[in-house]
């Protein structure tokens, strides 16, 4: 970590980790990262993570801006050769991208919380040549959200949030042709502080009553998320 000037922080990080076979204990088979005879004796997958970034408070400590570049490499990735075939440590995966964010008070009553992420996740090496260079399944390239809240009074707050995501493709590991479109969704929130220790919050989801698809099943079969319309959630 390095601070060239007081409002700016620069950083770089490197880390390693490993993923043993059977790490998904609720999985019932190899394709779901469960533990069985096909992968019990395999070596762990090895991961390396790199990140460089900056944090800045150009207008004071109430508003923070962040930016980062990252890369994650996975070696010894487990891969099943064909349906019902052997599982071997032959794959190499790579995820890299960038992200920016904002958090804090734009004015004494207006707060912003949000960010944007670009993610390029691909299979670098594979025992199945057709999968080399393929994108990961169920991983969007672009995703972003922004929440703005305004303190109308000391006790009453209103907020609005936009969430956007690009299209995703289905598959077990490598993305196939099955895909669902991206979406833009709007939500709203209201909060009232009854006392210093009791708060009431109302969340209204999907203001435009939009039908969107959240994900695809691992086989590539579309899983339809039917948006709840203008339903409301009340919490204390």
C-alpha positions in Angstrom: 0.0 0.0 0.0 1.3 3.4 -0.9 -0.1 6.9 -0.3 1.4 9.5 -2.7 -0.8 12.2 -1.3 -3.2 12.1 1.7 -6.5 11.6 -0.3 -5.1 8.8 -2.5 -4.2 5.2 -1.8 -2.5 2.9 -4.3 -2.2 -0.8 -3.7 -1.1 -4.1 -5.2 -1.8 -7.6 -3.9 -1.0 -11.2 -4.7 -2.4 -14.3 -3.1 -2.6 -18.1 -3.6 -5.2 -20.6 -2.7 -6.3 -24.2 -3.5 -9.5 -26.1 -4.0 -9.6 -29.8 -3.1 -11.8 -32.4 -4.7 -15.2 -32.6 -3.1 -15.2 -29.0 -1.9 -19.0 -28.8 -2.6 -20.1 -31.1 0.1 -23.8 -30.8 -1.0 -22.9 -31.9 -4.5 -23.9 -35.5 -5.5 -21.6 -36.0 -8.4 -18.5 -34.9 -10.2 -20.2 -32.4 -12.5 -21.4 -30.5 -9.3 -18.0 -30.6 -7.6 -19.1 -33.3 -5.3 -16.8 -36.1 -4.0 -16.9 -39.5 -5.7 -14.5 -42.2 -6.9 -13.8 -40.3 -10.1 -12.1 -37.4 -8.4 -11.3 -38.5 -4.9 -7.6 -39.0 -5.7 -7.0 -35.9 -7.8 -4.7 -33.1 -6.8 -6.2 -29.8 -5.6 -6.8 -27.0 -8.0 -4.3 -24.1 -7.6 -5.2 -20.5 -7.8 -3.2 -17.3 -8.1 -4.8 -13.9 -7.7 -3.3 -10.5 -8.8 -4.8 -7.1 -8.2 -3.7 -3.5 -8.5 -6.0 -0.5 -7.7 -6.5 2.9 -6.3 -8.8 4.5 -3.7 -9.4 8.3 -3.6 -11.2 10.8 -1.5 -10.8 14.0 -3.6 -13.7 15.8 -1.9 -13.0 14.7 1.7 -13.6 11.5 3.7 -17.4 11.4 3.1 -17.1 10.2 -0.6 -14.8 7.4 -1.8 -13.9 6.4 -5.4 -12.3 3.1 -6.2 -10.8 1.4 -9.3 -9.0 -1.9 -9.8 -7.6 -4.3 -12.3 -7.5 -8.0 -11.4 -6.6 -11.4 -12.7 -7.2 -14.9 -11.3 -5.5 -18.0 -12.7 -6.7 -21.5 -11.9 -4.4 -24.4 -12.7 -4.9 -28.1 -12.3 -8.6 -27.5 -13.1 -10.7 -30.6 -12.9 -12.3 -31.7 -16.1 -14.5 -34.7 -17.0 -13.6 -36.1 -20.4 -17.0 -36.9 -22.0 -20.2 -37.9 -20.3 -19.3 -40.5 -17.7 -15.6 -40.4 -18.6 -12.6 -40.0 -16.4 -11.9 -36.8 -14.4 -8.4 -35.4 -14.8 -6.4 -32.3 -13.7 -5.7 -30.9 -17.1 -7.5 -27.5 -17.3 -6.3 -23.9 -16.9 -8.8 -21.1 -16.3 -8.4 -17.4 -16.3 -10.6 -14.6 -15.1 -9.5 -11.0 -15.5 -11.2 -7.6 -15.7 -11.6 -4.2 -14.0 -14.0 -2.5 -11.7 -14.9 1.0 -10.5 -16.9 2.0 -7.5 -18.4 5.0 -5.6 -19.6 5.1 -2.0 -20.5 7.9 0.3 -22.2 11.3 0.5 -22.5 13.5 -2.5 -24.2 16.1 -0.4 -25.1 16.1 3.3 -28.4 14.4 2.4 -27.7 12.5 -0.9 -25.7 9.3 -0.8 -24.5 7.1 -3.7 -23.4 3.5 -3.6 -22.5 1.7 -6.8 -20.0 0.1 -9.2 -19.3 -1.4 -12.6 -17.4 -4.6 -13.3 -16.0 -5.9 -16.6 -15.1 -9.6 -16.5 -13.4 -11.7 -19.1 -13.5 -15.3 -17.9 -12.2 -18.0 -20.4 -10.9 -21.5 -20.5 -7.2 -21.3 -21.5 -6.2 -25.0 -21.7 -8.5 -28.0 -21.9 -8.4 -31.7 -22.7 -11.3 -30.9 -25.0 -9.8 -28.7 -27.8 -13.2 -27.1 -28.7 -13.4 -25.6 -25.2 -10.1 -23.7 -25.4 -10.8 -20.0 -25.5 -14.5 -20.5 -24.6 -16.2 -18.2 -22.0 -17.3 -19.4 -18.6 -20.9 -20.4 -18.3 -23.3 -18.1 -16.4 -20.8 -15.3 -16.1 -21.8 -11.8 -17.5 -19.1 -9.6 -19.1 -20.7 -6.4 -17.8 -22.6 -5.8 -14.6 -23.3 -2.6 -12.7 -25.6 -1.2 -10.0 -26.2 2.3 -8.5 -28.1 3.0 -5.4 -29.0 6.7 -4.6 -30.6 7.5 -1.2 -31.9 10.9 -0.1 -32.5 11.9 3.5 -35.7 13.9 3.4 -35.8 14.4 7.1 -33.6 13.2 10.0 -35.9 10.2 10.3 -37.2 9.6 6.7 -35.1 8.3 3.8 -36.0 7.5 0.2 -33.9 5.5 -2.3 -33.8 4.3 -5.8 -31.6 1.6 -7.4 -30.7 0.5 -10.9 -29.2 -2.9 -11.7 -27.9 -3.8 -15.2 -26.3 -7.0 -16.5 -25.3 -8.2 -19.9 -26.3 -11.5 -21.4 -25.1 -14.8 -20.1 -24.6 -18.2 -21.7 -25.4 -21.6 -20.3 -23.3 -24.7 -19.9 -21.5 -26.9 -17.2 -18.2 -25.1 -17.5 -17.7 -23.8 -21.0 -20.4 -21.6 -22.3 -22.6 -23.0 -25.1 -25.0 -21.4 -27.5 -28.0 -21.3 -25.0 -28.2 -17.8 -23.6 -30.6 -15.4 -21.8 -30.6 -11.7 -22.5 -29.3 -9.0 -20.3 -31.6 -6.8 -18.3 -32.1 -3.5 -16.6 -34.1 -3.5 -13.3 -35.2 -0.7 -11.0 -36.0 -1.0 -7.3 -37.0 1.5 -4.6 -36.6 1.7 -0.9 -38.0 3.8 2.0 -36.8 3.8 5.6 -38.2 5.5 8.7 -36.5 5.6 12.0 -39.2 5.3 14.6 -36.7 5.6 17.5 -32.9 5.4 17.7 -33.2 1.6 18.0 -36.3 0.8 15.9 -36.4 1.2 12.1 -39.0 0.3 9.5 -37.9 -0.3 5.9 -40.0 -0.9 2.8 -38.4 -2.4 -0.4 -40.3 -2.3 -3.7 -38.7 -4.6 -6.2 -38.8 -4.4 -10.0 -40.7 -1.2 -10.4 -41.4 -1.6 -14.1 -42.8 -5.1 -13.7 -40.1 -6.5 -16.1 -39.8 -10.2 -16.9 -36.1 -11.1 -16.9 -33.9 -14.3 -16.7 -31.6 -14.6 -13.8 -29.5 -17.6 -14.8 -29.4 -20.9 -16.8 -29.3 -24.4 -15.5 -25.8 -26.0 -15.8 -27.0 -28.2 -18.7 -27.9 -25.0 -20.6 -31.7 -25.4 -20.0 -33.1 -21.9 -19.4 -34.3 -21.3 -15.8 -36.9 -18.6 -15.9 -37.1 -16.1 -13.1 -40.5 -14.6 -13.1 -40.1 -11.1 -11.6 -42.5 -10.5 -8.7 -43.9 -7.3 -10.2 -44.6 -4.5 -7.8 -44.4 -6.7 -4.7 -43.3 -5.1 -1.5 -41.1 -6.4 1.3 -41.6 -4.9 4.8 -39.0 -5.4 7.4 -38.4 -4.3 10.9 
